[in-house]
Amino acid sequence: MTQTGASPIWHPFTQHAITRTIPKIARGEGAYLYTDDGTRIIDAISSWWVITHGHCHPVIQAAIRRQTELLDQVIFAGYTHEPAERLARRLIEITPDGLDHVFFSDSGSTAVEVALKMALGYWLHTGRPRSRILVLEHGYHGDTIGTMSVGARGVFNQAYEPLLFDVETIPFPETGAEQRSLDALEAACRAPETPAAFIVEPLVLGAGGMLMYGAETLREMQRICAAHDVLFIADEVMTGWGRTGTLFACEQADIVPDIACYSKGITGGALPLAVTLCATRIFDAHYSEDRRRTFFHSSSYTGNPVACAAAVANLDVWDTEPVADRIAAIAEMHDHRLEAIRALDGVENVRRTGTIAALDIRAGAAGYLSELGPRLLTYFRERHLLLRPLGNTVYILPPYCVTEADMDALYAAITDGVLEMRQSA
Ligand SMILES: *Cc1c(COP(=O)(O)O)cnc(C)c1O
């Protein structure tokens, strides 16, 4: 464990006045991270939801090595390359039928910004300018100004509030109150000024606290949007790549979004890459000899060849290894252990979707600033587990190579942690 006393680094989502010790990670393998002094840590949140098959998967690592010797980077405006072409074709094949064009970028936030720009461009270029955006309560879509605008407002973005644009929030579909949420969506779509788009995290709202809702509700939301011709944007940045039990969460509702964002697990977690896929009518609205209709978006590393090669290799892993079986096994591993957790006093809302399991600890203030968060973080860290509670919500979102023994260690620590937090409450 290394002190950052002298480090000039300003870490993300880190209060340096509280977090004085920052472990230095030297290498990763499978479900484990190793510190520079050799301590093994179980990476129970897949290094912030990006690692899918495990750290340093040999197939992905080999593809990265090969690509670095051929082409490191090339401007993507007006040029293309084989890794991007191959990846785009395969993405069209595996994503819901009707997503036919692929726009590259390099982070989930950017993929969402691109989605919002595509939506507004579509309405402008088809002669019906619209700008109202509907969002789901507790949603999270990134940390840029645009994505904070469509995300939940709170302590994270209070300072920037004056810069955020207005959106309309549809209540989260709490179990048993789904109809209220659907009715609100229907009413918002009917309003005299028709919305441009509705953006949602399908099935699981990640940063909002691993909040889960059913595929039936997701399907209804999409149906309502389609009925009013409001573009449906699926932000699958976290839910994609098997996390919810299927390759993409939208599959479970059997829906095709008009625009979909994928990132995080797209390279298996090895390199930053993101894509925004859209329906042909959105591409076509920008297709014109009128240069004003160009889609004006790019970042320097758009479509980076090495990242694309890693993503193609990730798809090879999906094709050649029993990934779906591993995912199903994780669901089962969770379910056995969640039974015991459910019986604990002080634990509520025990839930699971696919490989993601979550529970809330009832103690003091809830929410992100709950005092429990930092205490639990320290507690787990001392046990060499990378678990990072969202306030009083503890969740496990493991890489797909996690073992029964790893899960035992994680659930034992969570159980002990709950008891300890309650005793000292
Ligand atoms: C993480 C996340 C983002 C932002 O992705 P970054 O790569 O961190 O910019 C957007 N949407 C969802 C649902 C996410 O979980």
Ligand as a Chemical Component Dictionary entry (heavy atoms), coordinates in Angstrom:
data_LIG
# 
_chem_comp.id                   LIG 
_chem_comp.type                 NON-POLYMER 
_chem_comp.pdbx_formal_charge   0 
_chem_comp.three_letter_code    LIG 
# 
loop_
_chem_comp_atom.comp_id 
_chem_comp_atom.atom_id 
_chem_comp_atom.alt_atom_id 
_chem_comp_atom.type_symbol 
_chem_comp_atom.charge 
_chem_comp_atom.model_Cartn_x 
_chem_comp_atom.model_Cartn_y 
_chem_comp_atom.model_Cartn_z 
_chem_comp_atom.pdbx_ordinal 
LIG C1 C1 C 0 -20.467 4.675 -16.673 1  
LIG C2 C2 C 0 -21.690 5.108 -17.370 2  
LIG C3 C3 C 0 -21.670 6.172 -18.291 3  
LIG C4 C4 C 0 -20.439 7.005 -18.521 4  
LIG O1 O1 O 0 -19.409 6.276 -19.078 5  
LIG P1 P1 P 0 -17.904 6.833 -18.979 6  
LIG O2 O2 O 0 -17.111 5.910 -19.818 7  
LIG O3 O3 O 0 -17.543 6.779 -17.520 8  
LIG O4 O4 O 0 -17.930 8.230 -19.492 9  
LIG C5 C5 C 0 -22.821 6.464 -18.983 10 
LIG N1 N1 N 0 -23.945 5.773 -18.769 11 
LIG C6 C6 C 0 -24.017 4.761 -17.897 12 
LIG C7 C7 C 0 -25.288 4.019 -17.729 13 
LIG C8 C8 C 0 -22.903 4.413 -17.144 14 
LIG O5 O5 O 0 -22.980 3.425 -16.234 15 
# 
loop_
_chem_comp_bond.comp_id 
_chem_comp_bond.atom_id_1 
_chem_comp_bond.atom_id_2 
_chem_comp_bond.value_order 
_chem_comp_bond.pdbx_ordinal 
LIG C1 C2 SING 1  
LIG C2 C3 SING 2  
LIG C2 C8 DOUB 3  
LIG C3 C4 SING 4  
LIG C3 C5 DOUB 5  
LIG C4 O1 SING 6  
LIG O1 P1 SING 7  
LIG P1 O2 DOUB 8  
LIG P1 O3 SING 9  
LIG P1 O4 SING 10 
LIG C5 N1 SING 11 
LIG N1 C6 DOUB 12 
LIG C6 C7 SING 13 
LIG C6 C8 SING 14 
LIG C8 O5 SING 15 
# 
